[in-house]
Amino acid sequence: MSQSIKVQFAGTFGDNLAARLELPSGTPRAFALFAHCFSCSKDILAAGRISRRLAGDGIAVLRFDFTGLGNSEGDFANTNFSSNIDDLVRAAEFLAAEYSAPSILIGHSLGGSAVIAAAHRIDAVKAVVTIGAPADASHVTTQFIDSVDEIRENGEAKVSLGGRPFTIKNQFLDDIDGQTLEHSLSALKRPVLICHSPIDATVGVENASRLFAAAMHPKSFLSLDDADHLLSRVADADHVADVVSAWVERYVSTRQTSTPPKPVKDGVVVQETGNGKFQSWVVNQDFVLLADEPQSVGGMGSGMTPYGYVSAGLAACSSMTIRMYADHKKIPLDRVTVTVIHNKSHVEDCESCEAGKSVKIDVFDKEIRLEGKLSEEDRQRLLEIAGRCPVHRTLHSEVKVRSRLAE
């Protein structure tokens, strides 16, 4: 199961940009970077659905709010198309430094235009996906066309985008003027998937035709039928997510595959899976489980910890011993539940401890819940029997562990 974590990194102007990293349950096969649409945020439905779908297929995805948008710091009025591209490059540098450089870029609307431009500056990129992207960055002015003259005359103007007020400055118009993506796409020399709805009322499908004609092979086109520009319907967002996940498969590293080791008679075999730092197969006869460490210590949290297995063995053995005794003595025990918590405890009285040294011992706190019409004598007897289970006795006895190298 994938997990979503909040992260942040410094943007183009030094502001902290809010981001969310969707991580797969195992070691990521690749990392992707998602750029949202103009004046939107990382939390738009399409961005979330696509990111989680890819994470479920083993590809980690970072989506972030551009400067001045969503939960990111900074002033949107000071941004432009070029600063968005720079923010994308900063995001890629963050991934490369903290995790792994992105090999896939995905952009929605003007974010799609931005990833085309940014891909030239991110060496690790192997494939690019655009969704409803304009062929010219200046196309975005159609969303505030009535205010363009005011911006030119006064240097800035308040405009409404998606029902929210934004300040657009003259520098924004100057920056997008002449920013045509066709040349950038023809020189990209990376596989491209262009997704567009033929009835897109915000960015006409003719933009997709221009981009597709400019792109070099290998290139692919996905018609989104009756979807709107923002992919606001879950079914449309999921359709794009499924196709993108299948399409990028060709351009990411192959899946790490690992099969459990063969069991041994009367023993347990533990073998690394190759996923993550600690994840291991645990094979006992015909049963296959996973062992791992928590994320806090570098694991993936995909299986029980080693001490978790020890605690589980003690709890299971105690429960089974109580059940066998109750059945044998016909004690009306309906159900038994054993909870074991392991921790380290300071030794209070220890004759053999060296003076002045703090000594800790392993403590397994065992709580036993007995259900049924039991007398107090029955309950005390079953508690006593729990302490006689084989694993309990093993933990209290002298134990020898002999290790040798396999030939």
C-alpha positions as CSV (number, residue, x, y, z in Angstrom):
1,M,0.0,0.0,0.0
2,S,1.4,3.4,-1.0
3,Q,1.9,6.2,1.5
4,S,1.8,10.0,1.2
5,I,4.2,12.3,3.1
6,K,4.5,16.0,3.3
7,V,7.9,17.5,2.3
8,Q,9.1,21.0,1.3
9,F,12.0,22.5,-0.6
10,A,13.3,25.9,-1.5
11,G,11.9,27.4,-4.7
12,T,13.3,29.8,-7.2
13,F,13.0,32.9,-5.0
14,G,14.1,31.1,-1.8
15,D,10.5,30.5,-0.6
16,N,9.5,27.2,0.9
17,L,7.4,25.2,-1.5
18,A,4.9,22.8,-0.1
19,A,5.0,19.3,-1.7
20,R,3.5,15.9,-1.3
21,L,5.5,12.7,-2.1
22,E,3.5,9.6,-3.0
23,L,5.7,6.6,-2.2
24,P,5.0,3.0,-3.1
25,S,5.0,0.3,-0.4
26,G,8.3,-1.1,-1.7
27,T,11.4,0.4,-3.1
28,P,10.4,2.9,-5.9
29,R,11.3,1.7,-9.4
30,A,11.4,5.3,-10.5
31,F,10.5,8.9,-9.5
32,A,8.2,11.2,-11.3
33,L,7.5,14.9,-11.0
34,F,4.0,16.3,-11.5
35,A,3.3,20.0,-12.4
36,H,-0.2,21.3,-11.8
37,C,-2.3,23.6,-14.0
38,F,-2.1,27.4,-14.0
39,S,-3.3,28.9,-10.7
40,C,-4.3,25.4,-9.4
41,S,-2.6,23.5,-6.6
42,K,-0.9,20.1,-6.1
43,D,-4.2,18.9,-4.5
44,I,-6.4,19.1,-7.5
45,L,-8.2,15.8,-8.1
46,A,-6.3,14.8,-11.3
47,A,-2.9,15.3,-9.7
48,G,-3.9,13.2,-6.6
49,R,-5.4,10.4,-8.6
50,I,-2.6,10.1,-11.1
51,S,0.1,10.3,-8.4
52,R,-1.5,7.6,-6.2
53,R,-2.0,5.3,-9.2
54,L,1.6,5.5,-10.2
55,A,2.7,5.0,-6.6
56,G,0.6,1.9,-6.5
57,D,2.6,0.7,-9.5
58,G,5.9,1.3,-7.8
59,I,6.6,4.8,-9.1
60,A,7.1,7.6,-6.5
61,V,5.6,10.9,-7.5
62,L,6.4,14.4,-6.1
63,R,3.7,17.1,-6.7
64,F,4.1,20.5,-5.3
65,D,2.5,24.0,-5.2
66,F,4.3,26.5,-7.4
67,T,5.5,29.7,-5.7
68,G,2.6,31.7,-4.2
69,L,0.0,29.0,-4.8
70,G,-1.6,26.4,-2.5
71,N,0.4,26.0,0.7
72,S,3.7,27.3,-0.8
73,E,5.2,30.6,0.3
74,G,5.9,33.5,-1.9
75,D,4.0,36.1,-3.9
76,F,2.2,34.7,-7.0
77,A,2.3,38.2,-8.5
78,N,6.1,38.0,-8.8
79,T,6.0,34.6,-10.7
80,N,5.9,33.8,-14.3
81,F,6.2,30.9,-16.8
82,S,10.0,31.0,-16.5
83,S,10.0,30.9,-12.7
84,N,7.6,27.9,-12.9
85,I,10.2,26.1,-15.0
86,D,12.8,27.1,-12.5
87,D,10.6,25.7,-9.6
88,L,10.4,22.4,-11.5
89,V,14.1,22.2,-11.8
90,R,14.5,23.0,-8.1
91,A,12.0,20.2,-7.4
92,A,14.0,17.8,-9.5
93,E,17.2,18.8,-7.6
94,F,15.4,18.2,-4.3
95,L,14.4,14.7,-5.4
96,A,18.0,14.0,-6.7
97,A,19.5,15.1,-3.4
98,E,17.0,13.4,-1.0
99,Y,15.8,10.4,-3.0
100,S,16.5,9.9,-6.7
101,A,16.3,12.2,-9.7
102,P,13.0,12.1,-11.6
103,S,12.9,10.1,-14.8
104,I,9.3,11.0,-15.6
105,L,7.8,14.5,-15.9
106,I,4.0,14.9,-16.0
107,G,2.3,18.3,-16.5
108,H,-1.3,19.4,-16.6
109,S,-2.4,22.4,-18.7
110,L,0.3,25.2,-18.4
111,G,2.2,22.7,-16.2
112,G,2.4,20.5,-19.3
113,S,4.0,23.3,-21.2
114,A,6.4,23.8,-18.3
115,V,7.5,20.2,-18.1
116,I,8.3,20.3,-21.9
117,A,10.6,23.3,-21.3
118,A,12.1,22.0,-18.0
119,A,12.9,18.5,-19.4
120,H,15.9,20.0,-21.3
121,R,17.4,21.0,-18.0
122,I,16.9,17.7,-16.1
123,D,19.3,15.0,-17.5
124,A,17.6,12.1,-15.7
125,V,14.3,12.6,-17.6
126,K,13.4,9.6,-19.8
127,A,9.8,10.4,-20.7
128,V,7.3,13.3,-20.7
129,V,3.5,13.4,-20.3
130,T,1.3,16.4,-21.0
131,I,-2.4,16.7,-20.2
132,G,-4.4,19.5,-21.9
133,A,-1.2,21.5,-22.5
134,P,-1.2,24.6,-24.6
135,A,1.3,24.9,-27.5
136,D,2.0,28.5,-26.5
137,A,2.5,29.7,-23.0
138,S,0.7,32.9,-23.9
139,H,-2.5,30.9,-24.4
140,V,-3.0,31.3,-20.6
141,T,-4.0,35.0,-21.2
142,T,-7.4,33.8,-22.5
143,Q,-8.3,33.2,-18.9
144,F,-8.0,36.9,-18.2
145,I,-8.2,38.4,-21.7
146,D,-10.4,41.3,-20.5
147,S,-7.7,42.5,-18.2
148,V,-4.7,42.4,-20.5
149,D,-5.0,46.1,-21.6
150,E,-5.3,47.1,-17.9
151,I,-2.2,45.1,-17.1
152,R,-0.3,46.7,-19.9
153,E,-1.5,50.2,-19.0
154,N,-1.1,50.1,-15.2
155,G,1.6,47.5,-14.8
156,E,-0.7,45.1,-13.0
157,A,-4.3,44.1,-12.4
158,K,-6.5,42.0,-10.2
159,V,-8.0,39.1,-12.1
160,S,-10.3,36.2,-11.2
161,L,-9.0,32.7,-11.9
162,G,-11.1,29.8,-10.9
163,G,-13.2,32.1,-8.7
164,R,-10.1,33.4,-6.7
165,P,-8.4,36.8,-7.0
166,F,-4.8,37.0,-8.3
167,T,-2.5,39.8,-9.3
168,I,-1.0,39.6,-12.7
169,K,1.9,41.9,-13.5
170,N,3.2,43.2,-16.8
171,Q,6.3,41.1,-16.4
172,F,4.2,38.0,-16.6
173,L,2.9,39.0,-20.0
174,D,6.4,39.9,-21.2
175,D,7.7,36.5,-20.0
176,I,5.1,34.4,-21.8
177,D,5.2,36.4,-25.0
178,G,6.7,34.2,-27.7
179,Q,7.1,31.2,-25.5
180,T,6.2,28.6,-28.1
181,L,6.7,25.0,-27.0
182,E,6.9,23.4,-30.5
183,H,10.6,24.0,-31.0
184,S,11.4,22.8,-27.5
185,L,9.4,19.6,-28.1
186,S,11.0,18.9,-31.4
187,A,14.4,19.2,-29.8
188,L,13.5,17.2,-26.7
189,K,14.5,13.7,-28.0
190,R,12.5,12.0,-25.3
191,P,9.3,9.9,-25.6
192,V,6.2,12.0,-25.2
193,L,2.6,11.1,-24.4
194,I,0.1,13.9,-25.2
195,C,-3.3,13.6,-23.5
196,H,-6.1,16.0,-24.6
197,S,-9.8,16.1,-24.7
198,P,-11.4,17.0,-28.2
199,I,-14.0,19.1,-26.4
200,D,-11.6,20.9,-24.1
201,A,-13.1,24.4,-23.8
202,T,-10.1,25.9,-22.0
203,V,-7.2,24.7,-24.2
204,G,-8.5,23.7,-27.6
205,V,-7.5,20.3,-29.0
206,E,-5.6,22.1,-31.9
207,N,-2.9,22.7,-29.3
208,A,-2.4,19.0,-29.0
209,S,-2.3,18.6,-32.8
210,R,0.5,21.2,-32.9
211,L,2.5,19.6,-30.1
212,F,2.1,16.1,-31.5
213,A,3.2,17.2,-35.0
214,A,6.3,18.9,-33.4
215,A,7.3,15.9,-31.2
216,M,9.8,13.4,-32.5
217,H,9.1,9.6,-32.3
218,P,8.5,7.8,-30.1
219,K,5.3,9.8,-29.4
220,S,1.8,8.8,-28.4
221,F,-1.6,10.6,-28.3
222,L,-4.5,9.8,-25.9
223,S,-7.9,11.3,-26.8
224,L,-9.8,12.0,-23.6
225,D,-13.2,11.8,-25.3
226,D,-15.8,13.9,-23.3
227,A,-13.5,14.9,-20.4
228,D,-13.2,18.5,-19.3
229,H,-10.0,20.4,-19.1
230,L,-9.4,19.8,-15.3
231,L,-10.4,16.1,-15.5
232,S,-12.9,17.0,-12.7
233,R,-14.7,13.6,-13.0
234,V,-13.1,10.8,-11.1
235,A,-13.6,8.4,-14.0
236,D,-11.7,10.7,-16.4
237,A,-8.8,11.2,-13.9
238,D,-8.6,7.5,-13.3
239,H,-8.6,6.7,-17.0
240,V,-5.6,9.1,-17.6
241,A,-3.9,7.6,-14.5
242,D,-4.3,4.0,-15.8
243,V,-3.0,4.9,-19.3
244,V,-0.1,7.0,-18.0
245,S,0.9,4.1,-15.7
246,A,0.9,1.6,-18.5
247,W,2.7,4.0,-20.9
248,V,5.6,4.9,-18.6
249,E,6.3,1.2,-17.9
250,R,8.5,1.0,-21.0
251,Y,10.6,3.9,-19.8
252,V,11.3,3.0,-16.1
253,S,13.6,0.5,-14.6
254,T,12.3,-3.1,-14.5
255,R,10.5,-4.3,-11.5
256,Q,12.6,-6.0,-8.8
257,T,11.4,-9.5,-8.6
258,S,12.2,-11.9,-5.8
259,T,10.8,-15.3,-4.9
260,P,10.8,-16.7,-1.4
261,P,13.5,-19.2,-0.6
262,K,12.8,-22.9,-0.2
263,P,11.7,-24.0,3.3
264,V,13.9,-26.2,5.5
265,K,12.6,-29.0,7.8
266,D,12.0,-27.9,11.4
267,G,13.5,-24.4,10.8
268,V,13.0,-20.9,9.5
269,V,14.7,-19.3,6.5
270,V,15.1,-15.6,6.3
271,Q,16.3,-14.0,3.0
272,E,16.5,-10.4,1.8
273,T,13.9,-9.6,-0.9
274,G,16.0,-7.0,-2.6
275,N,13.4,-4.4,-1.9
276,G,14.3,-1.6,0.6
277,K,17.1,-1.8,3.1
278,F,15.8,-4.5,5.5
279,Q,12.8,-6.2,3.9
280,S,13.2,-10.0,4.1
281,W,11.3,-13.2,3.3
282,V,10.5,-15.3,6.4
283,V,9.7,-18.9,5.4
284,N,8.5,-21.4,7.9
285,Q,7.4,-24.7,6.4
286,D,4.6,-23.8,4.0
287,F,4.1,-20.2,5.3
288,V,5.7,-17.1,3.8
289,L,5.8,-13.8,5.7
290,L,7.8,-10.5,5.6
291,A,10.1,-9.0,8.1
292,D,11.1,-5.4,8.0
293,E,12.0,-2.4,10.1
294,P,10.0,0.8,10.6
295,Q,10.5,3.8,8.3
296,S,12.0,5.7,11.2
297,V,15.1,3.6,11.1
298,G,15.4,3.2,7.3
299,G,13.0,0.3,6.7
300,M,9.7,0.4,4.8
301,G,7.4,-0.9,7.5
302,S,6.3,-3.7,5.3
303,G,6.5,-6.5,7.8
304,M,6.9,-7.4,11.5
305,T,10.2,-6.4,13.1
306,P,12.5,-9.1,14.5
307,Y,11.4,-8.4,18.1
308,G,7.8,-8.3,16.8
309,Y,8.3,-12.0,15.7
310,V,9.7,-12.8,19.1
311,S,6.8,-11.2,20.8
312,A,4.4,-12.9,18.4
313,G,5.9,-16.3,19.2
314,L,5.5,-15.7,23.0
315,A,1.9,-14.5,22.6
316,A,0.9,-17.3,20.3
317,C,2.6,-20.0,22.4
318,S,0.9,-18.7,25.5
319,S,-2.5,-18.6,23.9
320,M,-2.2,-22.1,22.5
321,T,-0.9,-23.5,25.8
322,I,-3.9,-21.9,27.7
323,R,-6.3,-23.3,25.1
324,M,-4.9,-26.9,25.4
325,Y,-5.1,-26.8,29.1
326,A,-8.6,-25.4,29.3
327,D,-9.9,-28.0,26.8
328,H,-8.2,-30.8,28.7
329,K,-9.6,-29.7,32.1
330,K,-13.0,-28.8,30.5
331,I,-12.7,-25.2,31.8
332,P,-15.4,-23.1,30.1
333,L,-13.0,-20.7,28.3
334,D,-14.6,-19.0,25.3
335,R,-11.7,-17.1,24.0
336,V,-8.2,-16.1,25.0
337,T,-6.3,-12.9,23.8
338,V,-2.7,-12.4,24.6
339,T,-0.9,-9.0,24.2
340,V,2.9,-8.8,24.4
341,I,4.8,-5.5,24.5
342,H,8.6,-5.6,24.4
343,N,10.9,-2.9,25.8
344,K,14.2,-2.4,27.5
345,S,14.1,-1.8,31.3
346,H,16.8,-0.6,33.7
347,V,17.9,-3.3,36.1
348,E,17.1,-2.2,39.7
349,D,18.8,-5.0,41.6
350,C,21.7,-6.7,40.0
351,E,24.5,-8.2,42.1
352,S,26.7,-9.0,39.1
353,C,26.3,-5.6,37.5
354,E,29.4,-3.4,37.5
355,A,29.2,-0.5,39.8
356,G,28.2,2.8,38.3
357,K,27.0,1.3,35.0
358,S,23.4,1.5,33.8
359,V,22.2,-1.9,32.8
360,K,19.1,-2.8,30.8
361,I,17.3,-6.0,30.3
362,D,14.7,-7.1,27.8
363,V,11.2,-7.1,29.3
364,F,8.2,-8.8,27.6
365,D,5.0,-7.5,29.3
366,K,2.3,-10.1,28.7
367,E,-1.4,-9.3,29.2
368,I,-3.9,-12.2,29.1
369,R,-7.6,-11.6,28.5
370,L,-9.8,-14.6,29.3
371,E,-13.4,-14.7,28.2
372,G,-16.0,-17.2,29.5
373,K,-17.9,-18.1,32.7
374,L,-14.7,-18.7,34.7
375,S,-14.2,-18.8,38.4
376,E,-11.4,-16.8,40.0
377,E,-9.6,-20.1,40.6
378,D,-9.9,-20.9,36.9
379,R,-8.5,-17.5,35.9
380,Q,-5.5,-17.8,38.3
381,R,-4.8,-21.4,37.1
382,L,-4.8,-20.4,33.4
383,L,-2.5,-17.4,34.2
384,E,-0.1,-19.8,35.9
385,I,-0.3,-22.2,32.9
386,A,0.5,-19.3,30.5
387,G,3.9,-19.1,32.2
388,R,4.6,-22.7,31.3
389,C,4.4,-22.4,27.6
390,P,7.5,-23.6,25.8
391,V,8.5,-20.2,24.4
392,H,8.0,-18.6,27.8
393,R,10.3,-21.2,29.3
394,T,12.8,-20.7,26.5
395,L,13.1,-17.0,27.2
396,H,13.7,-17.7,30.9
397,S,16.3,-20.4,30.4
398,E,19.9,-20.2,29.3
399,V,20.0,-20.1,25.5
400,K,22.9,-20.9,23.1
401,V,23.0,-19.6,19.5
402,R,25.5,-21.3,17.3
403,S,26.4,-19.6,14.0
404,R,28.3,-20.9,11.1
405,L,28.9,-20.0,7.5
406,A,27.1,-21.9,4.8
407,E,29.3,-23.7,2.3
